[in-house]
């Protein structure tokens, strides 16, 4: 054996994890490359940054930092902030640590930091569900670092979906481990950053129906949501304003789809606003009915809930939410697309699901970021429906196999 091979084979132990020197070196090199990949996109100015994040950073500087939390948005030009206050706290922190660093780089670096938190959390999930398989664990870590949509979301778009997703992944990890209280605490933090965390709720309800989690801890979500608003309330914001943030966000948009390849791409965009609002209400009710039928079916099926089933169910329910609900942005599939990396590592037959989800999202991302030759979304809708049905069929097969094994 060569001397270099002997060095590569040296093993280090970190708690329950054993890593060879070669694996550590690979992780260091690929982590650095993941950073460089993102840095190469830092000078792209997206529409969201120009019309939102740049203004919020400027307003925070003008307010002097902490005082920005107390300005009620929309009343004066001093604040146009329309996210929940948890992200506003991060804006204020960036104000104090920024120094001479350009605001856009600060905002993007915050999201990039959580890219790596997501990568670590997904690796922990993979380690848990694969029985400690280090090769698959490291592959899932690398996968997140280089997923096109993850890189574009933070480094090009300056969006922050990695933040709420990082806590969703922690919630999922603790559900798998059977630690319900910590799972709901992380879910509460996620929801306090972005209401897109509700795409995780159908999974939670189904797991409760199957007696896999204790729903009593769900009270952690409203409790933490209110507690998180206290600093902003102390700074001067009214409680009515703070508690109405998500309601105001829902009413901001009336387009049937915001560049997401949902079922609503088959409906003309020329509908009058009143008609669109009727379709939106009907679409929400139809989605609730669909999930009610799904929950009823799974509740009556007798089968063993495996880690593979859990991962598959999260992907299926989250993607089905985005497909059936109106007014969905292209970014809303971020969380299930990331979990599709773990799904792909179960077998090579599942790899196309992960790949096709990335292709579809890449097309919708680039339509917004750079422009695209794809002018119509309905072909992507057909492709997304095929993916959802494929994952749904896999879910059904897992229930059937587990049911037969228990019989």
Buried (B, 14 or more C-beta within 10 A) or exposed (E): EEEEEEEBEEEEEEEEEEBBBBBBEBBEEBBEEBBEBBBEBBEBEBEBBEEBBBBBBEBBBEBEBBBBBBBBBEEEEBBBBEBBBBBBBBBBBBBEEBEEEEBBBBBBBBBBBBBBBBBBBBBBBBBBBBEEBBEBBBBBBBBBBEBBBBBBBBBBBBBBBBBBBBBBBBBBBBBBEEBBEBBBBBBBBBBBBBBBBBBBBBBBBBBBBBEBBBBEBBEBBEEBBBEBBEBBBEBEBEEEBBEEBBEEBEEEBBBBBBBBBBBBBEBEEEBEEEEBBEBBEEBBEBBEEBBEEBBEEBEEEEBEBEBBBBBBBBBBBBBBBBBBBBBBBBBBBBBBBBBBBBBBBBEEEBBEBBEBBBEBBBBBBBBBBEEEEEEEBEEBBEBBBEBBEBBBEBBBEBBEBBEEEEE
